[in-house]
């Protein structure tokens, strides 16, 4: 089993979801990602997560032990950012 780094997962997601922005941290087994993508527009949270799992494919079975994620549309991200200033 290869050691997966947060940057690997970030790259895989950003390559698979055009225009996405990913922030990720983790310890090599457990990861947490915040993913902002226009592909999430009009989709439920479950559908958004399914998109990400689809991009990661078999890596979720073999290389990534656990991934928790927060998915947002660009509009939701902007609202979130304004709320924190």
TORTI-34402 format. One record per residue: residue number from 1; z, x, y of N, C-alpha, C in turn; residue in three letters. Coordinates in steps of 0.02 Angstrom, whole numbers, padded with zeros to 5 digits. Atoms other than C-alpha are relative to their C-alpha. Example, Ala and Ser with C-alpha at 12.3 -4.5 7.8 and 13.67 -1.06 7.14 Angstrom:
// TORTI-34402
<site n="1" n_up="00000" n_east="00045" n_north="-00059" ca_up="00390" ca_east="00615" ca_north="-00225" c_up="00000" c_east="00045" c_north="00060" res="ala"/>
<site n="2" n_up="-00003" n_east="-00042" n_north="-00059" ca_up="00357" ca_east="00684" ca_north="-00053" c_up="00037" c_east="-00039" c_north="00055" res="ser"/>
// end
This chain:
// TORTI-34402
<site n="1" n_up="00000" n_east="00042" n_north="-00059" ca_up="00000" ca_east="00000" ca_north="00000" c_up="00000" c_east="00044" c_north="00062" res="unk"/>
<site n="2" n_up="00004" n_east="-00040" n_north="-00062" ca_up="-00048" ca_east="00070" ca_north="00169" c_up="00053" c_east="-00023" c_north="00049" res="unk"/>
<site n="3" n_up="-00048" n_east="00016" n_north="-00052" ca_up="00073" ca_east="00076" ca_north="00314" c_up="-00038" c_east="-00030" c_north="00059" res="unk"/>
<site n="4" n_up="00034" n_east="00034" n_north="-00055" ca_up="00014" ca_east="-00051" ca_north="00442" c_up="00041" c_east="00009" c_north="00063" res="unk"/>
<site n="5" n_up="-00032" n_east="-00009" n_north="-00065" ca_up="00054" ca_east="-00015" ca_north="00623" c_up="-00016" c_east="-00061" c_north="00044" res="unk"/>
<site n="6" n_up="00015" n_east="00056" n_north="-00045" ca_up="00067" ca_east="-00147" ca_north="00760" c_up="-00070" c_east="00005" c_north="00031" res="unk"/>
<site n="7" n_up="00066" n_east="-00008" n_north="-00032" ca_up="-00090" ca_east="-00073" ca_north="00841" c_up="-00056" c_east="-00021" c_north="-00048" res="unk"/>
<site n="8" n_up="00051" n_east="00021" n_north="00049" ca_up="-00188" ca_east="-00105" ca_north="00680" c_up="-00010" c_east="-00076" c_north="00003" res="unk"/>
<site n="9" n_up="00004" n_east="00073" n_north="-00001" ca_up="-00146" ca_east="-00290" ca_north="00682" c_up="-00030" c_east="-00024" c_north="00066" res="unk"/>
<site n="10" n_up="00027" n_east="00016" n_north="-00066" ca_up="-00182" ca_east="-00300" ca_north="00869" c_up="-00076" c_east="00008" c_north="-00001" res="unk"/>
<site n="11" n_up="00072" n_east="-00013" n_north="00003" ca_up="-00354" ca_east="-00223" ca_north="00840" c_up="-00036" c_east="-00051" c_north="-00043" res="unk"/>
<site n="12" n_up="00032" n_east="00048" n_north="00046" ca_up="-00395" ca_east="-00336" ca_north="00692" c_up="-00007" c_east="-00069" c_north="00033" res="unk"/>
<site n="13" n_up="00001" n_east="00067" n_north="-00031" ca_up="-00350" ca_east="-00494" ca_north="00788" c_up="-00048" c_east="00000" c_north="00059" res="unk"/>
<site n="14" n_up="00043" n_east="-00002" n_north="-00059" ca_up="-00438" ca_east="-00441" ca_north="00949" c_up="-00074" c_east="00006" c_north="-00020" res="unk"/>
<site n="15" n_up="00070" n_east="-00005" n_north="00023" ca_up="-00596" ca_east="-00396" ca_north="00851" c_up="-00023" c_east="-00067" c_north="-00029" res="unk"/>
<site n="16" n_up="00018" n_east="00062" n_north="00033" ca_up="-00592" ca_east="-00561" ca_north="00756" c_up="-00001" c_east="-00061" c_north="00045" res="unk"/>
<site n="17" n_up="-00002" n_east="00056" n_north="-00048" ca_up="-00553" ca_east="-00676" ca_north="00903" c_up="-00024" c_east="00026" c_north="00067" res="unk"/>
<site n="18" n_up="00030" n_east="-00026" n_north="-00061" ca_up="-00670" ca_east="-00634" ca_north="01045" c_up="00038" c_east="-00024" c_north="00061" res="unk"/>
<site n="19" n_up="-00033" n_east="00017" n_north="-00063" ca_up="-00586" ca_east="-00629" ca_north="01215" c_up="00074" c_east="-00009" c_north="-00005" res="unk"/>
<site n="20" n_up="-00071" n_east="00009" n_north="00009" ca_up="-00411" ca_east="-00630" ca_north="01143" c_up="00039" c_east="00059" c_north="00029" res="unk"/>
<site n="21" n_up="-00047" n_east="-00052" n_north="-00023" ca_up="-00263" ca_east="-00533" ca_north="01209" c_up="00061" c_east="-00004" c_north="-00046" res="unk"/>
<site n="22" n_up="-00053" n_east="00000" n_north="00049" ca_up="-00129" ca_east="-00480" ca_north="01086" c_up="00054" c_east="00049" c_north="00020" res="unk"/>
<site n="23" n_up="-00058" n_east="-00044" n_north="-00006" ca_up="00045" ca_east="-00409" ca_north="01109" c_up="00036" c_east="-00005" c_north="-00066" res="unk"/>
<site n="24" n_up="-00030" n_east="00001" n_north="00066" ca_up="00129" ca_east="-00357" ca_north="00948" c_up="00052" c_east="00055" c_north="-00007" res="unk"/>
<site n="25" n_up="-00048" n_east="-00052" n_north="00018" ca_up="00281" ca_east="-00265" ca_north="00887" c_up="00021" c_east="-00012" c_north="-00072" res="unk"/>
<site n="26" n_up="-00022" n_east="00007" n_north="00068" ca_up="00353" ca_east="-00232" ca_north="00717" c_up="00023" c_east="00065" c_north="-00029" res="unk"/>
<site n="27" n_up="-00031" n_east="-00058" n_north="00032" ca_up="00431" ca_east="-00112" ca_north="00595" c_up="-00041" c_east="00026" c_north="-00060" res="unk"/>
<site n="28" n_up="00040" n_east="-00022" n_north="00057" ca_up="00288" ca_east="-00086" ca_north="00473" c_up="-00003" c_east="-00052" c_north="-00056" res="unk"/>
<site n="29" n_up="00000" n_east="00055" n_north="00049" ca_up="00332" ca_east="-00239" ca_north="00368" c_up="00003" c_east="-00068" c_north="00033" res="unk"/>
<site n="30" n_up="-00009" n_east="00063" n_north="-00035" ca_up="00385" ca_east="-00376" ca_north="00487" c_up="-00027" c_east="00008" c_north="00071" res="unk"/>
<site n="31" n_up="00032" n_east="-00005" n_north="-00065" ca_up="00283" ca_east="-00409" ca_north="00643" c_up="00008" c_east="-00066" c_north="00038" res="unk"/>
<site n="32" n_up="00002" n_east="00059" n_north="-00044" ca_up="00289" ca_east="-00528" ca_north="00791" c_up="-00056" c_east="00010" c_north="00050" res="unk"/>
<site n="33" n_up="00058" n_east="-00005" n_north="-00045" ca_up="00133" ca_east="-00564" ca_north="00892" c_up="-00001" c_east="-00058" c_north="00049" res="unk"/>
<site n="34" n_up="00018" n_east="00051" n_north="-00049" ca_up="00095" ca_east="-00657" ca_north="01051" c_up="-00075" c_east="00007" c_north="00009" res="unk"/>
<site n="35" n_up="00073" n_east="-00002" n_north="00000" ca_up="-00089" ca_east="-00703" ca_north="01046" c_up="-00025" c_east="-00052" c_north="00050" res="unk"/>
<site n="36" n_up="00030" n_east="00044" n_north="-00050" ca_up="-00184" ca_east="-00776" ca_north="01194" c_up="-00075" c_east="00001" c_north="-00013" res="unk"/>
<site n="37" n_up="00071" n_east="00002" n_north="00015" ca_up="-00359" ca_east="-00836" ca_north="01153" c_up="-00032" c_east="-00066" c_north="00022" res="unk"/>
<site n="38" n_up="00036" n_east="00062" n_north="-00017" ca_up="-00487" ca_east="-00959" ca_north="01222" c_up="-00020" c_east="-00039" c_north="-00063" res="unk"/>
<site n="39" n_up="00017" n_east="00034" n_north="00062" ca_up="-00525" ca_east="-01000" ca_north="01039" c_up="00052" c_east="-00053" c_north="-00019" res="unk"/>
<site n="40" n_up="-00053" n_east="00048" n_north="00016" ca_up="-00360" ca_east="-01097" ca_north="01035" c_up="-00006" c_east="-00065" c_north="00039" res="unk"/>
<site n="41" n_up="00008" n_east="00061" n_north="-00040" ca_up="-00418" ca_east="-01226" ca_north="01163" c_up="-00013" c_east="-00061" c_north="-00044" res="unk"/>
<site n="42" n_up="00010" n_east="00063" n_north="00035" ca_up="-00401" ca_east="-01402" ca_north="01095" c_up="00023" c_east="-00001" c_north="-00073" res="unk"/>
<site n="43" n_up="-00023" n_east="-00003" n_north="00070" ca_up="-00321" ca_east="-01346" ca_north="00931" c_up="00076" c_east="-00006" c_north="-00002" res="unk"/>
<site n="44" n_up="-00073" n_east="00005" n_north="00010" ca_up="-00148" ca_east="-01385" ca_north="00864" c_up="00027" c_east="00070" c_north="-00016" res="unk"/>
<site n="45" n_up="-00031" n_east="-00065" n_north="00016" ca_up="-00024" ca_east="-01243" ca_north="00835" c_up="-00018" c_east="00021" c_north="-00071" res="unk"/>
<site n="46" n_up="00018" n_east="-00017" n_north="00070" ca_up="-00060" ca_east="-01253" ca_north="00648" c_up="-00072" c_east="00025" c_north="-00003" res="unk"/>
<site n="47" n_up="00070" n_east="-00022" n_north="00000" ca_up="-00248" ca_east="-01238" ca_north="00679" c_up="-00007" c_east="00069" c_north="00032" res="unk"/>
<site n="48" n_up="00002" n_east="-00066" n_north="-00033" ca_up="-00218" ca_east="-01091" ca_north="00797" c_up="00023" c_east="00054" c_north="-00049" res="unk"/>
<site n="49" n_up="-00025" n_east="-00049" n_north="00048" ca_up="-00115" ca_east="-01001" ca_north="00665" c_up="-00049" c_east="00010" c_north="-00057" res="unk"/>
<site n="50" n_up="00050" n_east="-00006" n_north="00053" ca_up="-00247" ca_east="-01038" ca_north="00533" c_up="-00058" c_east="00044" c_north="00022" res="unk"/>
<site n="51" n_up="00053" n_east="-00044" n_north="-00026" ca_up="-00377" ca_east="-00954" ca_north="00645" c_up="00021" c_east="00074" c_north="-00006" res="unk"/>
<site n="52" n_up="-00024" n_east="-00069" n_north="00004" ca_up="-00270" ca_east="-00797" ca_north="00654" c_up="00004" c_east="00023" c_north="-00073" res="unk"/>
<site n="53" n_up="-00003" n_east="-00018" n_north="00071" ca_up="-00236" ca_east="-00798" ca_north="00466" c_up="-00071" c_east="00011" c_north="-00028" res="unk"/>
<site n="54" n_up="00069" n_east="-00008" n_north="00022" ca_up="-00423" ca_east="-00819" ca_north="00439" c_up="-00029" c_east="00067" c_north="00021" res="unk"/>
<site n="55" n_up="00023" n_east="-00065" n_north="-00024" ca_up="-00459" ca_east="-00665" ca_north="00544" c_up="00031" c_east="00056" c_north="-00041" res="unk"/>
<site n="56" n_up="-00035" n_east="-00054" n_north="00037" ca_up="-00330" ca_east="-00562" ca_north="00450" c_up="-00017" c_east="-00001" c_north="-00074" res="unk"/>
<site n="57" n_up="00024" n_east="00005" n_north="00069" ca_up="-00391" ca_east="-00626" ca_north="00281" c_up="00047" c_east="00030" c_north="-00051" res="unk"/>
<site n="58" n_up="-00038" n_east="-00030" n_north="00055" ca_up="-00333" ca_east="-00525" ca_north="00131" c_up="00054" c_east="00047" c_north="00023" res="unk"/>
<site n="59" n_up="-00053" n_east="-00044" n_north="-00026" ca_up="-00231" ca_east="-00410" ca_north="00242" c_up="00068" c_east="-00034" c_north="00000" res="unk"/>
<site n="60" n_up="-00063" n_east="00037" n_north="00002" ca_up="-00100" ca_east="-00548" ca_north="00247" c_up="00031" c_east="00002" c_north="-00069" res="unk"/>
<site n="61" n_up="-00026" n_east="-00002" n_north="00069" ca_up="-00084" ca_east="-00536" ca_north="00058" c_up="00021" c_east="00071" c_north="-00020" res="unk"/>
<site n="62" n_up="-00010" n_east="-00068" n_north="00025" ca_up="-00090" ca_east="-00348" ca_north="00038" c_up="00036" c_east="00046" c_north="00048" res="unk"/>
<site n="63" n_up="-00024" n_east="-00051" n_north="-00046" ca_up="-00045" ca_east="-00254" ca_north="00197" c_up="00055" c_east="-00024" c_north="00047" res="unk"/>
<site n="64" n_up="-00048" n_east="00027" n_north="-00048" ca_up="00061" ca_east="-00369" ca_north="00307" c_up="00051" c_east="-00042" c_north="-00038" res="unk"/>
<site n="65" n_up="-00052" n_east="00036" n_north="00036" ca_up="00226" ca_east="-00425" ca_north="00234" c_up="00017" c_east="-00066" c_north="00035" res="unk"/>
<site n="66" n_up="-00019" n_east="00060" n_north="-00037" ca_up="00273" ca_east="-00548" ca_north="00371" c_up="-00026" c_east="00005" c_north="00072" res="unk"/>
<site n="67" n_up="00026" n_east="00004" n_north="-00069" ca_up="00194" ca_east="-00602" ca_north="00535" c_up="00021" c_east="-00066" c_north="00030" res="unk"/>
<site n="68" n_up="-00015" n_east="00060" n_north="-00039" ca_up="00271" ca_east="-00724" ca_north="00655" c_up="-00043" c_east="00005" c_north="00063" res="unk"/>
<site n="69" n_up="00044" n_east="-00003" n_north="-00058" ca_up="00163" ca_east="-00773" ca_north="00800" c_up="00012" c_east="-00058" c_north="00048" res="unk"/>
<site n="70" n_up="00000" n_east="00050" n_north="-00053" ca_up="00160" ca_east="-00866" ca_north="00963" c_up="-00072" c_east="-00001" c_north="00025" res="unk"/>
<site n="71" n_up="00070" n_east="00005" n_north="-00021" ca_up="-00013" ca_east="-00930" ca_north="01005" c_up="-00004" c_east="-00043" c_north="00063" res="unk"/>
<site n="72" n_up="00008" n_east="00034" n_north="-00064" ca_up="-00066" ca_east="-00983" ca_north="01179" c_up="-00073" c_east="00001" c_north="00022" res="unk"/>
<site n="73" n_up="00065" n_east="-00001" n_north="-00034" ca_up="-00224" ca_east="-01033" ca_north="01269" c_up="00009" c_east="00040" c_north="00064" res="unk"/>
<site n="74" n_up="-00007" n_east="-00036" n_north="-00064" ca_up="-00263" ca_east="-00933" ca_north="01427" c_up="00037" c_east="-00042" c_north="00053" res="unk"/>
<site n="75" n_up="-00034" n_east="00043" n_north="-00048" ca_up="-00205" ca_east="-01083" ca_north="01530" c_up="00075" c_east="-00003" c_north="-00013" res="unk"/>
<site n="76" n_up="-00071" n_east="00001" n_north="00018" ca_up="-00040" ca_east="-01093" ca_north="01436" c_up="00033" c_east="00067" c_north="00018" res="unk"/>
<site n="77" n_up="-00026" n_east="-00067" n_north="-00017" ca_up="-00017" ca_east="-00905" ca_north="01461" c_up="00013" c_east="00005" c_north="00075" res="unk"/>
<site n="78" n_up="-00009" n_east="-00001" n_north="-00073" ca_up="-00043" ca_east="-00923" ca_north="01649" c_up="00060" c_east="-00040" c_north="00021" res="unk"/>
<site n="79" n_up="-00059" n_east="00042" n_north="-00016" ca_up="00085" ca_east="-01063" ca_north="01656" c_up="00064" c_east="00036" c_north="-00020" res="unk"/>
<site n="80" n_up="-00057" n_east="-00038" n_north="00024" ca_up="00205" ca_east="-00957" ca_north="01556" c_up="00017" c_east="00057" c_north="00049" res="unk"/>
<site n="81" n_up="-00010" n_east="-00056" n_north="-00045" ca_up="00180" ca_east="-00808" ca_north="01672" c_up="00028" c_east="-00023" c_north="00067" res="unk"/>
<site n="82" n_up="-00026" n_east="00027" n_north="-00063" ca_up="00208" ca_east="-00913" ca_north="01828" c_up="00072" c_east="-00021" c_north="-00006" res="unk"/>
<site n="83" n_up="-00068" n_east="00022" n_north="00012" ca_up="00367" ca_east="-00981" ca_north="01752" c_up="00050" c_east="00057" c_north="-00003" res="unk"/>
<site n="84" n_up="-00046" n_east="-00057" n_north="00007" ca_up="00438" ca_east="-00806" ca_north="01730" c_up="00004" c_east="00042" c_north="00063" res="unk"/>
<site n="85" n_up="-00002" n_east="-00040" n_north="-00060" ca_up="00409" ca_east="-00741" ca_north="01905" c_up="00055" c_east="-00022" c_north="00047" res="unk"/>
// end
